[in-house]
Amino acid sequence: MKKDLRIKSHAFDGTMRAPNRAMLRAVGLTDEDFTKPMIGIADTESEVTPCNVHLGSLAKRAKDGAREAGSVPFLFHTITVSDGISMGTQGMRYSLPSRDIIADSIEAVVGAENFDGLVAFGGCDKNMPGCMIAIANAEIPSVFVYGGTIAPGSLDGKDIDLVSVFEGVGKHNNGDIDDAELNRIECAACPGAGACGGMYTANTMASAIEALGMSLPGSSSHPAESNEKAVDSEEAGRAVYKLLEEGIYPKDIMTKEAFENAIIVVMALGGSTNAILHLLAIAHAIEVDLTIDDFARIQKEVPHLADLKPSGKFVMQDLFRVGGVQAVMKTLHEEGYLHGDCLTVTGKTLAENLKDAPALADGQEVITSFDNPKRKDGPLIILKGNLSPEGSVAKVSGVKVDRHTGPARVYDTEEEATAAVMKNEINEGDVLVIRHVGPKGGPGMPEMLSISSILVGKGLGEKVALLTDGRFSGGTHGLVVGHIAPEAQVGGPIAFLQEGDIVTIDSKEKELSFDVSEEELEKRKKNWVAPPLYKKGVLGKYAHNVSSASKGAVTDYLNR
């Protein structure tokens, strides 16, 4: 270790105070340990979701790596919630707020214990950006470790996953499959530990974080139940010690160019719409000026190359087998898309890491060539117009419809909208609207995977447009637009949309509008009163503090 390294965990004037030493001796520290840096290992292990059920053993491997490198590791835990389990229920309102609870809880432990470095483990959708926001706010050398993707389920020789179950509900309601077949799908979809297997939110954020430079090369692709993932974890413990030696901090890695790299990789892989929300929030925490306009700019420049679920054929484990995210990044870098001079947690630049990275396997079909992309531009599109002045997000991978105009069918709750779909009250050409489910109005901006999957299962995925000021799962596909801002709760135009208004979604023109004049809109606004904000507990605190989705739905006040 460099002699001039300042060890933050050691008390004032360079010596540990006796009371501090006394308490730490009780948890096993020795005289020698008090001369070493202290590393926090933040573990989101939990039995409430397969995404995180295995993280405890991985966190212990990180402890081993940190200890062998010459530091003293301290394991601590924080929460996670399961999006897949809470989907379609009132519990989904807690999903996005959990991101901030996780971030705040990790930052609180790191700050209170004066740790010198941090290794943070995430497995499910919200604990990954939660860990990254905490890393940004803690301002100490840090490495993120992804728990890894689940293996695909198998049914009748075909790969299936959790989204197959949601879509099965729609097929069942449509009379296309019976109870027994739906049960077979349910029982086969999730075979073990790991996050949902397609290019859904967890795998999207893992890929983005690797491209950002904050996780070890290759680690985002390694499956949950693999030796590679165990090695990742141990190496992360060693890596954070090296960052301490070299004085490399998160702000040195997470630059504007690094965020651009992350967006480029997300676009190329056809990632989740949630990446926009989370990358904006992480950038906010590290004080990088990133806006949705940056996503719109990059979307025009980057082709969609990955044939991955939900709109494609393959899953993350398939990508791992043909070279993984590193191979994709190597290709993107060789084609001039990535900023190669960005620093990473290896202490090397992105270009230096990619020099030794594997190339895509010969004959592989997961990633298309630049000559024959899935799309010539990115599949995550920012739409603006008189229905979403601050912007909204559509994922158009696999969607053949560029423009949809139809009458609004307006609902103020997901439950009412779902009931209408299940009763076959929504017709081809309709624009199904679910509002008052934004960050404040939900509160918590719940995801609409359940209803979007039912529409797909009923054969309406591209025949009915679905709009919301809430969010969609990374597993959602079809003609859907989310993150509409301003949201209904704060008097955004979506609050004044009425049954039968003609709505237009145009992905080529990047437009989301409704055929209502300014004069008519002003009339509708005249006597409008905002619904009362939720006041109780976590959701109440969230509703009163959260920003617009167009700013990442952040809950602090830094430049907000």
C-alpha positions in Angstrom: 0.0 0.0 0.0 1.2 3.5 -0.7 2.7 5.2 2.3 0.7 8.3 1.8 -2.7 6.4 1.7 -5.0 8.0 4.3 -7.0 5.3 6.0 -10.4 6.9 6.7 -11.6 4.2 9.1 -8.7 4.9 11.5 -9.7 7.6 14.0 -8.5 11.2 14.1 -4.8 12.0 14.0 -4.0 8.6 12.5 -4.7 6.4 15.6 -7.8 4.4 16.4 -9.4 5.6 19.6 -9.5 3.0 22.4 -13.4 2.7 22.5 -13.4 2.0 18.8 -10.7 -0.6 19.2 -12.5 -2.2 22.1 -15.7 -2.7 20.2 -13.9 -4.0 17.1 -11.9 -6.4 19.1 -15.2 -7.9 20.1 -15.9 -8.8 16.5 -12.5 -10.4 16.0 -10.0 -7.6 15.1 -6.4 -7.8 16.3 -3.6 -5.2 16.7 -2.4 -5.9 13.2 -5.9 -5.3 11.7 -5.9 -1.7 13.1 -3.2 -0.8 10.6 -5.2 -2.0 7.6 -8.0 -0.3 5.6 -11.5 -1.4 6.4 -13.7 -2.5 3.6 -17.5 -2.7 3.7 -19.2 -5.7 1.9 -22.8 -4.7 1.3 -24.9 -7.9 0.8 -28.5 -7.8 -0.5 -28.9 -11.6 0.1 -32.5 -12.5 0.7 -34.9 -15.5 0.6 -37.7 -13.4 -0.9 -36.4 -13.7 -4.5 -34.3 -16.1 -6.5 -32.3 -13.1 -7.8 -30.7 -12.7 -4.4 -31.0 -16.0 -2.6 -27.4 -17.0 -3.4 -25.6 -13.7 -2.7 -24.4 -14.7 0.8 -21.9 -17.2 -0.4 -20.6 -14.7 -3.0 -20.3 -11.9 -0.4 -18.1 -14.3 1.7 -15.9 -14.8 -1.4 -15.5 -11.0 -1.6 -14.5 -11.0 2.1 -11.8 -13.6 1.3 -10.5 -11.5 -1.6 -10.4 -8.3 0.4 -8.7 -10.0 3.4 -6.0 -11.7 1.2 -5.3 -8.4 -0.5 -4.4 -6.8 2.9 -7.6 -5.2 4.2 -10.2 -6.0 6.9 -13.6 -6.8 5.5 -16.9 -6.2 7.2 -20.1 -7.9 5.9 -23.4 -6.1 6.4 -26.8 -6.5 4.9 -29.6 -4.5 3.4 -33.0 -5.2 1.9 -34.4 -6.2 -1.5 -37.9 -6.7 -2.9 -38.9 -8.9 -5.8 -40.5 -7.1 -8.8 -41.6 -10.3 -10.3 -43.4 -11.5 -7.2 -45.0 -8.1 -6.5 -46.0 -7.4 -10.1 -49.7 -6.7 -10.7 -50.3 -6.2 -7.0 -50.3 -3.2 -4.6 -46.8 -4.4 -3.5 -45.3 -3.2 -6.8 -45.6 0.4 -5.4 -42.7 -0.4 -3.1 -40.3 -1.5 -5.9 -38.9 1.8 -7.1 -38.8 3.3 -3.5 -36.8 0.3 -2.5 -34.0 1.5 -4.8 -33.6 4.6 -2.6 -34.0 2.7 0.7 -31.2 0.4 -0.4 -29.0 3.4 -1.4 -29.6 5.2 1.8 -29.1 2.2 4.0 -25.7 1.3 2.4 -24.6 5.0 2.5 -25.6 5.2 6.2 -23.5 2.1 7.2 -20.5 3.2 5.1 -20.6 6.7 6.5 -21.2 5.7 10.1 -18.5 3.1 10.2 -16.0 5.2 8.2 -15.2 2.4 5.8 -12.3 3.0 3.4 -13.7 1.0 0.5 -16.9 -0.8 -0.5 -17.9 -3.9 -2.4 -21.7 -3.9 -3.1 -23.6 -6.9 -4.3 -26.9 -6.6 -6.2 -29.0 -9.2 -7.9 -32.6 -7.9 -8.5 -33.7 -4.9 -10.5 -33.7 -2.1 -7.8 -30.8 -3.2 -5.6 -28.4 -2.7 -8.5 -29.0 1.0 -9.1 -29.5 1.3 -5.3 -26.0 0.0 -4.8 -24.7 2.4 -7.5 -26.4 5.4 -6.0 -24.9 4.5 -2.6 -21.4 4.1 -4.2 -21.8 7.6 -5.7 -22.9 9.2 -2.5 -20.4 7.3 -0.2 -17.5 8.7 -2.3 -15.0 5.9 -1.4 -13.2 3.5 -3.7 -15.9 0.9 -4.7 -16.7 -2.1 -6.9 -20.1 -3.4 -7.8 -20.8 -7.1 -8.2 -23.8 -8.5 -10.0 -25.3 -11.7 -8.6 -25.7 -13.1 -12.1 -28.5 -14.3 -14.5 -30.7 -17.3 -13.9 -30.6 -20.2 -16.3 -33.5 -20.5 -18.6 -36.3 -22.8 -17.8 -37.1 -25.6 -20.3 -40.5 -26.9 -21.4 -41.0 -29.2 -24.3 -37.5 -28.5 -25.5 -38.0 -24.8 -25.6 -36.4 -22.1 -23.3 -38.9 -20.3 -21.2 -38.7 -17.7 -18.4 -40.8 -15.6 -16.0 -42.3 -13.5 -18.8 -43.6 -16.8 -20.3 -45.8 -17.2 -17.2 -47.2 -13.7 -17.5 -48.0 -14.2 -21.2 -49.4 -17.6 -20.3 -52.1 -15.8 -18.2 -53.2 -13.9 -21.3 -53.3 -17.1 -23.4 -55.2 -18.8 -20.6 -57.8 -16.0 -20.5 -58.1 -16.1 -24.2 -58.8 -19.8 -24.1 -55.7 -20.8 -25.9 -54.3 -23.0 -23.1 -55.9 -24.8 -20.1 -55.2 -24.8 -16.4 -52.8 -27.7 -16.7 -50.7 -26.1 -19.4 -50.5 -22.8 -17.4 -49.3 -24.8 -14.4 -46.6 -26.6 -16.5 -45.3 -23.2 -17.6 -45.3 -21.9 -14.0 -43.4 -24.9 -12.7 -40.7 -24.8 -15.3 -40.0 -21.1 -15.8 -37.6 -20.4 -12.9 -35.2 -23.3 -12.3 -32.8 -21.8 -9.7 -30.9 -18.8 -8.4 -30.3 -15.7 -10.4 -32.1 -12.7 -11.9 -34.6 -13.0 -14.8 -32.8 -14.4 -17.8 -33.6 -12.1 -20.7 -32.3 -8.6 -21.4 -34.7 -7.4 -18.7 -33.8 -4.8 -16.1 -31.4 -6.8 -14.0 -29.2 -7.9 -16.9 -29.6 -4.5 -18.6 -28.3 -2.7 -15.5 -25.5 -5.3 -15.0 -24.4 -4.6 -18.6 -24.7 -0.9 -18.1 -22.7 -0.9 -14.9 -19.9 -2.9 -16.6 -19.8 -0.5 -19.5 -19.8 2.3 -16.9 -16.5 0.8 -15.6 -17.8 0.0 -12.1 -17.7 -3.8 -12.2 -15.0 -6.2 -13.3 -14.7 -7.0 -17.0 -16.9 -9.9 -18.0 -18.8 -10.1 -14.7 -22.2 -8.9 -16.0 -22.5 -11.9 -18.2 -21.5 -14.6 -15.8 -24.4 -16.8 -14.7 -25.5 -16.9 -11.0 -24.7 -20.5 -10.5 -21.2 -20.6 -12.1 -17.6 -20.8 -11.0 -17.0 -17.6 -12.9 -19.4 -15.7 -10.7 -17.6 -17.0 -7.5 -14.3 -15.8 -9.0 -15.8 -12.4 -9.8 -16.8 -12.0 -6.2 -13.4 -12.8 -4.8 -11.6 -10.7 -7.3 -13.8 -7.7 -6.4 -12.5 -7.8 -2.9 -8.9 -7.6 -4.3 -9.9 -4.9 -6.8 -11.2 -2.5 -4.2 -7.9 -2.7 -2.3 -6.0 -1.8 -5.6 -8.3 1.2 -6.0 -7.4 2.3 -2.6 -3.7 1.9 -3.4 -4.1 4.0 -6.6 -6.4 6.5 -5.1 -9.2 5.9 -7.7 -12.7 7.0 -6.6 -16.1 6.5 -8.2 -16.1 10.1 -9.5 -12.9 9.3 -11.5 -14.7 6.4 -13.2 -18.3 7.6 -13.6 -17.7 10.5 -16.0 -20.1 11.8 -18.7 -18.3 9.7 -21.3 -18.6 6.6 -19.1 -22.4 7.2 -18.9 -22.4 7.5 -22.7 -20.7 4.1 -22.9 -23.4 2.6 -20.7 -26.2 4.1 -22.8 -24.5 2.8 -26.0 -24.3 -0.7 -24.6 -27.9 -0.6 -23.4 -29.0 0.5 -26.9 -27.0 -2.2 -28.7 -28.3 -4.9 -26.4 -31.9 -3.7 -26.6 -32.1 -3.2 -22.8 -34.9 -2.2 -20.4 -36.6 1.2 -20.4 -35.8 1.2 -16.7 -32.1 1.8 -17.6 -33.1 5.4 -18.5 -34.6 6.0 -15.1 -31.7 4.4 -13.2 -28.8 5.8 -15.2 -30.3 9.3 -14.7 -30.5 8.7 -11.0 -26.9 7.4 -10.7 -25.6 10.3 -12.7 -27.6 12.7 -10.5 -25.9 11.1 -7.4 -22.4 11.4 -8.9 -23.2 14.9 -10.1 -22.8 14.2 -13.9 -25.0 16.3 -16.1 -27.0 13.5 -17.9 -30.5 14.2 -19.3 -33.1 12.2 -21.3 -31.9 14.3 -24.3 -28.6 12.4 -24.1 -30.5 9.2 -24.5 -32.4 10.6 -27.5 -29.1 11.7 -29.1 -27.4 8.4 -28.6 -30.4 6.4 -29.7 -30.1 7.9 -33.2 -26.5 6.8 -33.5 -26.3 3.2 -32.1 -27.7 0.1 -33.8 -29.7 -2.6 -32.0 -27.6 -5.8 -32.4 -28.8 -8.3 -29.8 -31.4 -11.0 -30.5 -32.3 -11.2 -26.8 -35.6 -11.6 -25.0 -38.2 -10.2 -24.5 -38.5 -9.3 -28.2 -35.8 -11.8 -29.4 -34.9 -15.5 -29.1 -32.0 -15.7 -26.7 -31.2 -15.1 -23.0 -28.2 -13.8 -21.1 -26.7 -17.2 -20.6 -26.6 -17.6 -24.4 -24.8 -14.3 -24.6 -22.3 -15.5 -22.0 -21.6 -18.7 -24.1 -20.7 -16.7 -27.2 -18.4 -14.1 -25.5 -20.6 -12.1 -23.2 -20.9 -8.3 -22.8 -17.2 -7.9 -23.0 -17.2 -9.3 -26.6 -20.1 -7.0 -27.5 -18.2 -4.0 -26.1 -15.0 -5.1 -27.9 -17.0 -5.1 -31.2 -18.5 -1.7 -30.4 -15.1 -0.2 -29.5 -13.5 -1.5 -32.7 -16.4 0.1 -34.6 -15.7 3.4 -32.9 -18.8 3.6 -30.7 -17.2 3.6 -27.2 -14.9 6.0 -25.3 -11.9 3.8 -24.8 -10.0 6.2 -22.5 -12.5 5.9 -19.7 -11.1 4.6 -16.4 -12.5 1.4 -14.8 -12.3 -0.4 -11.5 -9.4 -2.5 -12.8 -7.3 0.7 -12.7 -7.0 0.4 -16.5 -8.9 2.1 -19.2 -11.8 0.5 -21.0 -9.7 0.1 -24.1 -6.9 -1.7 -22.1 -9.5 -4.1 -20.7 -11.0 -4.8 -24.1 -7.7 -5.5 -25.7 -7.5 -8.9 -24.0 -11.3 -9.5 -24.1 -12.7 -12.4 -26.1 -14.2 -11.8 -29.5 -17.7 -13.0 -30.3 -17.7 -16.7 -31.1 -17.6 -17.7 -34.8 -21.0 -18.6 -36.1 -22.9 -17.2 -33.1 -26.4 -15.9 -33.7 -27.0 -13.9 -30.5 -25.4 -10.7 -31.8 -26.0 -9.5 -35.4 -23.5 -7.8 -37.6 -23.4 -4.1 -38.1 -24.3 -4.7 -41.7 -27.5 -6.5 -40.7 -28.7 -5.1 -37.3 -32.0 -5.7 -35.7 -32.5 -1.9 -36.1 -30.3 0.7 -37.6 -30.8 2.8 -34.5 -31.5 2.1 -30.8 -34.8 0.6 -29.6 -35.3 2.9 -26.5 -37.0 6.0 -27.9 -37.7 9.3 -26.1 -41.1 10.6 -27.2 -42.3 14.2 -26.6 -45.4 16.1 -27.5 -48.4 17.8 -25.9 -49.2 14.6 -24.0 -45.6 14.3 -22.6 -43.8 17.7 -22.7 -41.0 16.5 -20.4 -40.7 13.2 -22.3 -41.7 9.6 -22.2 -40.0 6.3 -23.1 -41.0 3.6 -25.6 -39.1 0.3 -26.3 -39.7 -0.6 -29.9 -37.5 -3.6 -30.3 -39.5 -6.2 -32.3 -42.4 -3.8 -32.8 -43.4 -3.5 -36.4 -45.9 -0.6 -35.9 -44.2 2.8 -36.3 -47.4 4.8 -35.8 -50.6 4.2 -33.9 -53.6 6.5 -33.7 -56.6 5.6 -31.8 -59.2 6.5 -29.1 -58.1 6.7 -25.5 -59.5 4.2 -23.0 -58.7 5.9 -19.7 -58.2 4.2 -16.3 -56.9 5.6 -13.1 -55.8 2.2 -11.7 -54.1 -0.9 -13.1 -56.7 -3.1 -11.6 -59.5 -1.4 -13.5 -57.6 -1.5 -16.8 -56.7 -5.2 -16.3 -60.3 -6.1 -15.6 -61.4 -4.4 -18.8 -58.8 -6.3 -20.8 -59.8 -9.6 -19.2 -63.5 -8.9 -20.0 -62.5 -8.2 -23.6 -63.7 -4.6 -23.4 -60.5 -3.3 -25.0 -60.6 -3.5 -28.8 -58.0 -3.4 -31.6 -56.9 0.1 -32.3 -57.6 1.4 -28.8 -55.0 3.3 -26.7 -55.2 1.9 -23.2 -54.2 4.6 -20.7 -53.3 3.9 -17.0 -52.5 7.1 -15.1 -52.1 8.3 -11.6 -49.4 5.7 -11.2 -46.3 7.9 -11.6 -43.6 8.4 -9.0 -45.8 10.6 -6.8 -49.2 9.4 -7.9 -48.6 5.6 -7.5 -46.9 6.4 -5.3 -43.8 4.5 -6.4 -44.3 4.3 -10.2 -45.3 0.6 -10.4 -44.5 -1.5 -13.4 -47.2 -2.7 -15.8 -45.7 -6.1 -16.9 -48.8 -8.0 -15.9 -51.2 -6.1 -18.1 -48.8 -5.7 -21.0 -48.1 -9.4 -20.9 -51.8 -10.2 -20.9 -52.2 -8.1 -24.0 -49.4 -10.0 -25.7 -50.9 -13.3 -24.6 -54.3 -12.3 -26.0 -52.7 -11.4 -29.4 -53.1 -7.6 -28.8 -49.5 -6.7 -28.2 -49.2 -4.5 -31.3 -52.9 -3.9 -31.9 -53.6 -2.0 -28.7 -51.2 0.8 -27.5 -50.6 1.0 -23.7 -49.6 4.3 -22.2 -48.8 5.1 -18.6 -47.1 7.6 -16.3 -45.9 4.5 -14.5 -43.2 2.1 -15.7 -42.8 -1.1 -17.5 -40.7 -4.2 -16.7 -37.6 -5.0 -18.7 -39.6 -8.0 -19.7 -42.3 -5.9 -21.3 -42.6 -5.8 -25.1 -45.3 -4.6 -27.5 -46.7 -1.2 -28.3 -46.1 0.5 -24.9 -45.1 3.9 -23.7 -44.1 4.7 -20.1 -42.6 7.4 -17.9 -45.0 10.0 -19.3 -44.0 13.3 -17.7 -45.2 15.4 -16.1 -47.3 12.7 -14.4 -51.1 13.0 -13.7 -50.6 13.6 -10.0 -48.8 17.0 -10.6 -51.2 18.1 -13.4 -49.4 16.8 -16.4 -51.5 16.7 -19.6 -52.2 13.0 -19.1 -54.4 14.0 -16.2 -56.8 15.8 -18.6 -57.0 13.0 -21.2 -60.6 11.9 -21.6 -62.3 8.8 -22.9 -62.4 8.9 -26.7 -59.7 11.5 -27.2 -57.6 10.6 -30.2 -54.0 9.8 -29.3 -51.0 9.4 -31.6 -47.8 7.5 -30.9 -45.2 7.9 -33.6 -41.8 6.3 -33.0 -40.3 7.7 -36.2 -41.3 11.3 -35.4 -40.6 10.7 -31.7 -44.1 12.0 -30.9 -46.7 11.4 -28.2 -49.7 13.7 -28.6 -53.5 13.9 -28.3 -55.9 15.8 -30.6 -57.0 18.4 -28.1 -56.6 22.1 -28.6 -54.9 24.4 -26.1 -58.2 26.1 -25.5 -59.9 22.8 -24.7 -57.1 21.8 -22.5 -57.2 25.0 -20.5 -61.0 24.4 -19.9 -60.3 20.9 -18.6 -57.6 22.3 -16.2 -59.9 25.0 -14.8 -61.6 23.1 -12.0 -59.0 20.3 -11.6 -57.7 19.5 -8.1 -54.8 17.2 -7.6 -55.6 14.0 -5.6 -54.2 14.0 -2.1 -50.7 12.7 -1.9 -50.2 9.4 0.1 -48.9 10.4 3.5 -48.1 7.2 5.5 -44.8 5.4 6.0 -42.2 4.7 3.2 -44.6 5.5 0.4 -45.7 8.7 2.0 -42.1 9.9 2.4 -41.4 8.9 -1.2 -44.5 10.6 -2.7 -43.6 13.9 -1.0 -39.9 13.9 -2.0 -39.6 12.2 -5.4 -38.8 14.1 -8.6 -40.2 13.6 -12.1 -39.4 10.4 -14.0 -37.7 12.6 -16.6 -35.1 13.4 -13.9 -34.7 9.8 -12.7 -37.3 9.8 -9.9 -34.6 10.9 -7.4 -35.4 11.7 -3.8 -32.7 14.1 -2.7 -32.5 17.8 -3.4 -29.1 18.1 -5.2 -29.6 20.4 -8.1 -33.2 19.1 -8.4 
